[in-house]
């Protein structure tokens, strides 16, 4: 093939001036003629037409005219409608990405995707086969709606039911960390988790709520309903030295619908039971009903040595029960408690073998006497509430100190026993002494003595003493004790005088 490399380019040194010698220019002229002839031999461009291009023909080693269907640039446009123009002599690269590779073999371009990354524009994508997550995660904020069942090796979600698929398998629902499990008909019935918060900063675990519904034949002795509404098993793996550790097992609400029937067993161990919550009764039947025994709460602390019956077990504090009895009437029927026991406690020991079983101190009602400004082991808001006491092992009265003045009000609502040292003649006014109550006043003369006293009441009724108005012992530092009892009609007083050292 003829070529015209730059090395064969003729010089113009002997051709660019009128004084140049034709003899010297002859070699350059010939070189240029040879180069032009080589170009003519290389191109076959006789009678070209519009839009023809030169194409090299390896058969004859010449450039010849050829036809081209289009001319100019090629523009590639992506989904974002942004175009990229590529000239005919440029290279356009198709690059892969995460999970996508490209390769060219001959005139074939191959694109390989190892994973499906995003589904954006296709609003109804469909799978042609099973979707293998390949240990990856599906994340998003939308909703997954499946008409068929969702199944794994252990459970199946079908319609409105979750079922354990393995034979006789337990089904567990578990929250993570301090989370709670709430089961409710709608969002308005879900318990607020802040109600279970621990102000000390210690996390509370649990707060699981489960409900059961069943029908029970109250006339069938064999038909008993002993359901574990919630069970909580705790196993300590450490030494258990944290004094704030707590494991609260059962918290439930037990409701019985009498449905017009009667249940007449009066035993304290019968009737519907609510563990650590409320027991309530209703009646959806056409007639009146009677329930002999309703227990608002039945809780017991047991020591049972069934698992390791040769080991000693010691419980330092065993707390049995706390209870609330209440009536709410939203209809026209009469709701009546014949006897409402706010607290019912009994002690029980059963020694079946050679070991010992003993309860050292059994408290039917106990308060540690701390925590509040006023701590009451027993308190009645009404002075007319009746109490029946057995043998009192230890008894103590509160004492109120009075200030000497010409008139001293003795408020019996503050204490049953009052003390005062008189520095002047005075009138005692007995206030808030209810029917059946007694008040005692210790009266001491000051170092001067000769102080006198009279006794009246907040109802302007004089206190009646045997023999008339009493006279105090008037010696310096003398002590007299006056006791006054209200029988509902009269205030009856007595005086013990001149207590000696």
Buried (B, 14 or more C-beta within 10 A) or exposed (E): EEEBEEEEEBEEEBBEEEEBEEEEBEEBEEBBEEBEEBEEEBEEEEEEEEEBEBEEEEEEEBBBBEEEEEEEEEEEEEEEEEEEEEEEEEEEEEEEEEEEEEEEEEEEEEEEEEEEEEEEEEEEEEEEEEEEEEEEEEEEEEEEEEEEEEEEEEBEBEEEEEEEEEEEEEEEEEEEEBEBEBEEEEEEEEEEEEEEEEEEEEEEBBBBBEEEEEEEEBEEEEEEEEEEBBEEEEEEEEEEEEEEEEEEEBBBBBEBBBBEBEBEEEEEEBBBBBBBBBBBBEBEEEEEBEBEBBBBBBBEEEEEBEEEEEEEEEEEEBEBBEBEBEEEEEEEEEEEEEEEEEEBEEEEEEEEEEEEEEEEEEEEEEEEEEEEEEEEEEEEEEEEEEEEEEEEEEEEEEEBEBEBEEEBEBBBEEBBBBBBBBBEEBBBBBBBBEEEBEBBBBBBBBEEBEBEBEBBBBEEEEBEBEEEEBEBBEEEEBBBBBBBBBEEEEBBBEBEBEEEE
